[in-house]
Amino acid sequence: MGFGLVMLASLLLSSVDLPWRMLSVVVGVVALVVGVRALRTVWRAGVRGLLVAVLAAGMTMTVVLAVSTLAVIPVWQIEMDRQHCLGQAITVAAESSCQTAYETAIDDYTSSLAR
């Protein structure tokens, strides 16, 4: 149960604004440690089957979540600009403008990588 709660905390933290989103990675590492300990305990107790598979799948999802959260680092400033823009947007048109500016900045960034 502890692993599931820590994994859920990591998932919830991954949806907050930067820079707090990076706490998701720290909590994800804690979740992995708790998950490994739980898996060892279950394995030593001789429990096989679905529980082992669920723990392994949860640990895999935690790693994927941590890596995807870390993937924002190269575009940190673009993400921060988007958050700032959306924080000041009070109309749907303003939100759409923020999204368009974000997509343009991401396209420019990816095209600069291709050169």
N, C-alpha and C positions, 0 to 999 in steps of 0.2 A: 504494500500500500504506500509506503514511503517513496518508492521509486516513482509511482504514478503521480503522486502529488508534486514531487520535484520536477518531473517531466512536464506536468501541466503548468507549473509556475514558469518554466522556461518558454513554453508555448505562448503564454499570456504576455510575458515580457518582450517577446519578439514582435509584438504588434504596437508597442508604445513608440513615442517619438525618440529620435536620436538626441542625445547620446545615451539615453537610458536603455535603448534597445540592446546595447552591447552587454548589459547585465545578463541578457539571455544566454550569452555564450558561457559566462561564468557559472550560471545556474545549470546550464547544460552539462558542463564538466562535472559538477556535483552530482547531477542525475546519472551520468555515466558511472561514477564511482559507486553510487548507491545501487545502480543496476547490476554492476559486476558483482558486488557483494551479495545481492539478492540471488543472482544466478548461481553463484557458488554455493550458497546456502541450500537452494532448491536442488541443485545437482547432488550435493553431498547427502541430502535427505532421501535421495533415490526417487524423487518425483520426476517423471518424464512426461513427455507429451505436450499438450497445449500450453501449459504454464511456461515451459522453457521456450517454446516458440514465441509466445507473447512477450516475454522479457527480451528476447533477442530482437524481435521486431521493434519494440519500444526503444531499445538502445540504438538501433539503426536509424530510426526516425529522429532521435535526439542528435545524432551525429549530423544527419542531413540538415536539420534545423540550425545547428550551430554553424555549419559551413555556409549555408545560405545567408545567415545573419552576417557573417564575416565578409560576404561578397559585396556588401554595401561600402566597404572601406575605400575602394578606388573611386567611387562616385560620391564620396561623403559630402562635398560642397554642393553638388547638384541636389542631393537629398535634403540637405539643410535649407537650401533656397526654396525647394518645393514646400517643405514644412512651414517655412516662414510665410510664403505666399498664401498657402491654404489657411494659415492661422489668421490672416488678415482679410481673406475673402468672405464677403457676406452675401453674395448673390451666386446663383448657379452659373451665370456668365463669367463671373470672376474665378470660380472654381475651374471652369472649363479652360479659361485662359491660363491658369496655373498648370493644368494638366498638359496643355499644348506646349507651354514653355519647357516643362519637364521633359516631354517626349523629344522636343527639338534638341535640348541639351544632351540627352542620352544618345540621340542619333549622331550628333556632332562628336561626342566622346568615342562612340564605337567606330565612326569613320576615321577618327584620328589614330585609332589603334591599327587600322588596316593599312595605313601608309607605311 
